[in-house]
Amino acid sequence: MKNVIDVVGAAFVERGSLFAARRSYGSEYVIHKYEFVGGKIEGGESAGEALVRECREELGLEIEVLRPLGTAKFEYPDKVVNITVFLCKMLSDYTVREHEECRWIKLTEIDEEQWAPADRSILRDIVHEFLPEYSLVTGATGGIGGAFCKELAARGCNLFITGRSGEKLSAFAAELRRMFPDILIMWCACDLTDEHSRMELYKNLEGHTLSRLVNVAGADIQKAFIKYDESKIIFQSRVLFEGAISLSRFCLDVRAPKFEIINISSVSGLYPMPYFAIYSALKGALTGFSVALARELRGQGVTVTAVLPGAVYTRPDVVEYIRAQGIWGKIAAKSPEYVAQRSLRAAARGKIKYIPGFANKLMRVFTALIPQRLKLTFIAKRWSRTQKDAF
């Protein structure tokens, strides 16, 4: 009976390249072949502990084990190898100690015949997942987020989608795969108001190359400020601003040579709005951040577009609110599909601020001529009559 060996391997993937170590010893089946850094699991060790130890011993490398990528069983003439490969992150420099060489190989240039046979099936899975570029969409199961996903998928873009509910994301991903079988759909649930949840999302995004970030997630809470409690202040502030800023920073480290950021702001952020004070202030901040970032990153292959829609037909309560506005509501409100399509066009043209719809643009010009004191009086009177807190 052949010996059965349980081994672990570390896959390091960065910007479309995979770290490979060429063996300097072993049987004729593996010597001079590339492999994932790793080795046997010793007694009492977990897979992660074994991987940390092996990377230290072989390369003097400190790592973070992020998540499993795959498991394979391979039968050599003299033994059976069960291998589990984990996506890992380098935390230090490395020194070649036991291998002939270590190098980064572009995923487009990988030749699996140069790799140890036991690694090849997982290697194919890694190339399949990490070679393509992805568009990351937050708030993906909402009205606007869903419209962006479908529009991008129709254009042939692979998607990485996120939202608070794993159940909704799983169902939506399955729907997208049925509608667009030729694109890749990845998903990971994340509460953007929680930094620990964001870190888990970033672990799942690690190694992927992003060509676009669409920050849609939000909370359109509308009520008198005195009616807020501390938890609702934190929730709205983090989901509307902190989460978008954090995601933008992370994505700049895993971006493709050409990268778009589309931040869904609001025309509500153009001026202070009593009874909508937190929402309008945060949307104004997101717009200001987008404009500043666009200037910072000019000439670096990155475009940043702040989209300032008016009312959008999304949830039933929003649709009813639009209906109550009468003729102006019908003229100014847009569908999620309209916002997604026009926003992507504006981003492609390099627009930094974009207001979807002629009526909303006209309102922006008209209101700019009105003294702020009068605007505040009008807004306070109008918005004090309604309250919206769907979260």
C-alpha positions in Angstrom: 0.0 0.0 0.0 1.3 3.4 -0.9 2.1 6.0 1.7 -0.6 8.8 2.0 0.8 12.2 2.8 -1.2 15.3 3.8 0.4 18.5 2.6 -0.4 22.2 2.5 0.6 24.8 0.0 0.6 28.6 0.0 -0.6 30.5 -3.1 0.4 34.2 -3.3 -1.4 36.1 -6.0 -0.7 39.8 -6.7 -1.8 41.9 -9.7 -2.2 39.0 -12.1 0.9 37.1 -11.0 1.5 33.9 -9.0 4.5 33.2 -6.8 6.2 30.0 -7.8 9.1 28.1 -6.1 11.2 25.6 -8.2 12.1 22.4 -6.3 15.8 21.6 -6.0 15.3 18.1 -4.6 12.8 15.2 -4.6 11.7 12.4 -6.9 12.0 12.6 -10.7 8.3 13.6 -10.8 8.8 16.8 -8.9 12.5 17.9 -9.0 13.1 21.1 -11.0 9.3 21.6 -11.1 7.5 24.6 -9.7 5.3 24.2 -6.6 3.3 26.0 -4.0 5.5 26.8 -1.0 4.5 24.4 1.8 5.0 20.8 3.0 3.7 18.1 5.3 1.4 18.6 8.2 3.1 17.5 11.4 1.4 15.8 14.3 -0.8 18.2 16.3 -0.6 21.0 13.7 -3.5 22.6 12.0 -3.2 23.2 8.2 -2.7 26.9 8.8 0.0 26.3 11.5 1.8 23.9 9.2 1.8 26.5 6.4 3.1 29.3 8.6 5.9 27.0 9.8 6.9 25.8 6.3 7.1 29.3 4.9 9.3 30.3 7.8 11.6 27.3 7.3 11.8 27.4 3.5 11.9 31.1 2.9 12.2 32.9 6.2 8.8 34.4 5.2 6.1 35.6 7.5 2.6 35.1 6.1 -1.1 35.6 6.8 -3.3 32.6 5.8 -6.4 34.1 4.2 -8.7 31.3 2.9 -8.6 27.8 1.3 -8.5 27.7 -2.5 -8.9 24.0 -3.2 -8.0 20.4 -2.3 -6.7 17.7 -4.6 -5.6 14.1 -4.4 -2.9 12.9 -6.6 -1.3 9.4 -6.9 2.4 9.3 -7.7 4.0 5.9 -8.5 5.4 5.8 -4.9 2.9 7.7 -2.8 -0.5 9.4 -2.6 -0.6 13.2 -1.9 -3.6 15.0 -0.4 -2.9 18.7 -0.9 -4.8 21.7 0.3 -3.8 25.1 -1.1 -4.6 28.3 0.8 -4.5 31.9 -0.5 -1.9 33.7 1.6 -0.5 37.2 2.0 3.2 37.9 2.4 4.0 39.9 5.5 7.8 40.1 5.1 10.6 39.7 2.5 11.7 36.2 1.7 15.1 34.5 1.2 15.6 31.5 -1.2 16.9 28.7 1.0 15.8 25.3 -0.3 14.6 26.0 -3.8 16.5 26.5 -7.1 14.6 29.8 -7.6 11.5 31.7 -6.6 9.8 34.1 -8.9 6.5 35.7 -9.8 4.9 34.4 -13.0 2.1 36.1 -14.8 -1.1 34.1 -14.8 -1.2 34.5 -18.6 2.2 32.8 -18.9 1.8 29.8 -16.6 2.6 26.4 -18.2 1.2 23.7 -15.9 3.6 21.1 -17.4 6.4 23.0 -15.5 4.5 22.4 -12.2 4.5 19.4 -9.8 1.7 17.1 -11.0 -0.2 17.2 -7.7 -0.5 21.0 -7.9 -1.9 21.2 -11.4 -5.7 20.9 -10.9 -5.7 23.6 -8.2 -3.3 25.6 -10.4 -6.0 25.6 -13.2 -8.6 26.7 -10.7 -6.4 29.6 -9.5 -5.8 30.8 -13.1 -9.5 30.5 -13.8 -10.5 32.6 -10.8 -7.7 35.2 -10.6 -6.7 35.8 -14.2 -9.8 37.9 -15.2 -10.5 41.4 -14.0 -13.6 42.1 -11.9 -16.0 44.9 -11.2 -16.8 45.2 -7.5 -20.3 46.4 -6.8 -21.5 47.2 -3.2 -25.2 47.2 -2.3 -25.5 44.7 -5.2 -28.9 43.3 -4.2 -30.6 46.8 -4.0 -32.3 48.5 -6.9 -29.4 50.6 -8.2 -26.7 48.1 -7.3 -28.6 45.3 -9.1 -29.1 47.5 -12.1 -25.3 48.2 -12.2 -24.6 44.4 -11.9 -26.9 43.5 -14.8 -25.6 46.3 -17.0 -22.0 45.4 -16.4 -22.7 41.7 -16.9 -24.4 42.6 -20.2 -21.2 44.3 -21.2 -19.2 41.1 -20.5 -17.7 42.3 -17.2 -16.9 39.8 -14.5 -18.5 40.7 -11.2 -17.5 40.6 -7.5 -20.7 41.6 -5.6 -21.2 42.3 -2.0 -24.1 43.3 0.4 -25.2 42.6 3.9 -27.3 39.5 3.3 -25.4 36.3 2.2 -28.8 34.7 1.4 -29.8 37.5 -1.0 -26.3 37.6 -2.6 -26.3 33.9 -3.2 -29.7 34.0 -4.9 -28.8 37.1 -7.0 -25.5 35.5 -8.1 -27.4 32.4 -9.2 -29.8 34.6 -11.2 -26.9 36.5 -12.8 -25.2 33.2 -13.8 -28.4 32.1 -15.5 -28.8 35.3 -17.3 -25.1 35.7 -18.2 -23.5 32.2 -18.3 -20.2 33.5 -19.9 -19.1 35.7 -17.1 -17.6 35.0 -13.6 -19.7 36.0 -10.5 -18.0 36.0 -7.1 -19.8 37.2 -4.0 -19.0 37.8 -0.3 -21.4 39.2 2.3 -20.1 42.2 4.2 -21.5 44.8 6.7 -19.7 47.9 5.5 -20.3 49.6 8.9 -18.1 47.0 10.6 -14.4 47.3 10.1 -13.9 43.6 11.0 -16.5 42.6 8.3 -14.7 44.8 5.8 -11.4 43.0 6.6 -13.1 39.6 5.8 -14.2 41.0 2.5 -10.7 42.2 1.8 -9.4 38.7 2.5 -11.8 37.4 -0.1 -10.8 40.1 -2.6 -7.1 39.5 -2.1 -5.4 38.3 -5.2 -8.2 39.5 -7.6 -7.6 42.3 -10.0 -10.2 45.0 -10.0 -11.0 47.2 -13.0 -13.9 49.0 -11.4 -15.4 49.8 -8.0 -19.1 50.9 -7.8 -19.9 52.2 -4.4 -23.7 51.9 -4.2 -24.4 50.8 -0.6 -26.2 53.4 1.4 -29.0 54.2 3.8 -31.5 57.0 2.9 -32.7 57.6 6.4 -34.7 60.8 6.6 -36.0 62.3 9.8 -35.4 65.0 12.3 -32.0 64.9 13.8 -33.4 64.8 17.3 -35.0 61.5 16.5 -31.7 59.7 15.8 -30.0 57.6 18.4 -26.3 56.8 18.6 -26.6 53.5 16.8 -28.4 55.0 13.8 -25.9 57.9 13.6 -23.0 55.4 13.5 -24.8 53.1 11.0 -25.6 55.9 8.5 -22.3 57.6 8.7 -20.3 54.4 8.2 -22.3 53.0 5.4 -22.6 56.2 3.4 -19.0 57.5 3.9 -16.6 55.4 5.9 -17.3 52.2 4.0 -16.9 53.9 0.6 -13.7 55.5 1.6 -12.3 52.3 3.1 -13.2 50.3 -0.1 -11.6 52.9 -2.3 -8.4 52.7 -0.5 -8.2 48.9 -0.5 -9.1 48.7 -4.2 -6.3 51.0 -5.2 -3.9 48.3 -4.1 -5.4 45.6 -6.2 -6.4 47.7 -9.3 -5.9 46.9 -12.9 -3.8 49.4 -15.0 -7.0 51.1 -15.9 -9.4 51.5 -13.0 -12.7 53.3 -12.4 -14.3 54.4 -9.2 -18.0 55.3 -9.4 -19.4 56.7 -6.1 -23.2 57.0 -6.0 -23.8 60.3 -4.2 -27.0 62.3 -4.5 -28.3 65.7 -5.5 -29.3 65.9 -1.9 -25.6 66.6 -1.1 -25.5 69.8 -3.1 -26.8 71.9 -0.3 -27.8 71.5 3.4 -31.1 69.8 3.9 -33.0 70.2 7.2 -34.7 66.9 8.2 -32.3 65.1 5.9 -29.2 66.7 7.5 -27.0 63.6 8.0 -27.8 62.1 4.6 -27.2 65.3 2.7 -24.0 66.1 4.6 -22.5 62.7 4.1 -23.5 62.6 0.4 -21.9 66.1 0.0 -18.7 64.7 1.7 -18.7 61.7 -0.7 -18.9 64.1 -3.7 -16.2 66.3 -2.3 -14.0 63.2 -1.7 -14.5 62.0 -5.2 -13.6 65.3 -6.8 -10.4 65.6 -4.7 -9.4 62.0 -5.3 -9.9 62.4 -9.1 -7.4 65.2 -9.0 -4.9 63.3 -6.8 -4.9 60.3 -9.1 -5.0 62.2 -12.4 -2.5 60.6 -14.9 -2.3 57.3 -12.9 -4.8 55.4 -15.0 -7.6 56.0 -12.4 -10.8 57.9 -13.0 -13.2 58.8 -10.2 -16.8 59.8 -10.9 -19.4 61.0 -8.4 -22.9 60.3 -9.6 -25.6 62.6 -8.1 -29.0 61.1 -8.9 -32.3 62.5 -7.8 -35.2 60.2 -6.9 -34.8 56.7 -8.2 -37.6 54.1 -8.5 -36.3 51.4 -6.1 -38.2 50.3 -3.0 -42.0 50.5 -2.8 -41.9 53.3 -0.2 -39.6 55.3 -2.5 -41.9 54.7 -5.5 -44.9 55.9 -3.4 -42.9 59.0 -2.3 -42.1 59.9 -6.0 -45.8 59.4 -6.9 -46.7 61.9 -4.1 -44.5 64.5 -5.7 -46.9 64.9 -8.6 -45.7 66.0 -12.0 -42.3 67.1 -10.8 -41.7 63.6 -9.3 -42.5 62.0 -12.6 -40.3 64.3 -14.6 -37.2 64.1 -12.3 -37.3 60.5 -11.1 -35.3 57.9 -13.0 -35.2 54.1 -13.2 -32.2 52.2 -11.7 -31.4 51.0 -15.2 -31.2 54.6 -16.5 -28.9 55.6 -13.7 -26.6 52.6 -14.2 -26.3 53.0 -18.0 -25.8 56.7 -18.0 -23.3 56.6 -15.0 -21.1 54.0 -16.8 -21.1 56.2 -19.9 -20.2 59.3 -17.9 -17.4 57.4 -16.1 -16.1 56.1 -19.5 -15.9 59.8 -20.7 -13.9 60.7 -17.6 -16.7 62.8 -16.0 -15.9 63.7 -12.4 -19.4 64.8 -11.4 -22.5 63.5 -13.2 -26.2 64.3 -12.6 -28.4 61.8 -14.4 -31.4 63.4 -16.1 -32.1 66.8 -17.7 -34.6 67.8 -15.1 -32.2 67.2 -12.2 -29.5 69.2 -14.1 -32.0 72.0 -14.6 -32.9 72.0 -10.9 -29.3 72.2 -10.0 -28.9 75.4 -12.1 -32.1 76.9 -10.9 -31.5 76.3 -7.2 -27.9 77.7 -7.4 -29.6 81.1 -8.1 -31.7 81.0 -4.9 -30.3 82.4 -1.7 -29.5 79.7 0.8 -31.8 81.2 3.5 -34.8 80.7 1.2 -33.7 77.2 0.2 -33.4 76.2 3.8 -36.8 77.5 4.6 -38.4 75.7 1.7 -36.6 72.4 2.3 -37.4 72.5 6.1 -41.1 73.1 5.4 -41.3 70.4 2.8 -39.2 67.6 4.4 -40.5 68.0 7.9 -43.8 66.5 6.7 -42.2 63.1 5.8 -40.1 60.5 7.6 -38.3 57.5 6.1 -36.2 55.0 8.0 -36.1 51.7 6.1 -33.0 50.4 7.9 
